[in-house]
Every structure is written in structure tokens, then in C-alpha cells.
């Protein structure tokens, strides 16, 4: 929702990308990756509307 308000969206082009992001969400919650690493991984899927 925050992204759309600011003119962006998250596009996951494949099942592999969806799985990758799900794994990254789990890792950041468990503190296996830092927030900055998570955001860097997510950044490639954020696109302008």
C-alpha cells in the first residue's frame, strides 16, 4: 500500500522470484539478514507505476 501511494509497485515475474522474496522475508524476520540486505534484494522488484 505504501508503495502504491508513492507511485510504485512490487512485481514478482516468476514463481522463483516469489519464493525468493518469501525466503528473504523469513530471513529478515529471523534476523538472518539485515534490513539493508533485505531492501537491496527487494529493490530489483520495485517498479514505478
Rosetta blueprint (number, residue, H / E / L):
1 X L
2 X H
3 X H
4 X H
5 X H
6 X L
7 X L
8 X E
9 X E
10 X E
11 X L
12 X L
13 X L
14 X L
15 X H
16 X H
17 X H
18 X H
19 X H
20 X H
21 X H
22 X H
23 X H
24 X H
25 X H
26 X H
27 X H
28 X H
29 X H
30 X L
31 X L
32 X L
33 X L
34 X L
35 X H
36 X H
37 X H
38 X H
39 X H
40 X H
41 X H
42 X H
43 X H
44 X L
45 X L
46 X E
47 X E
48 X E
49 X L
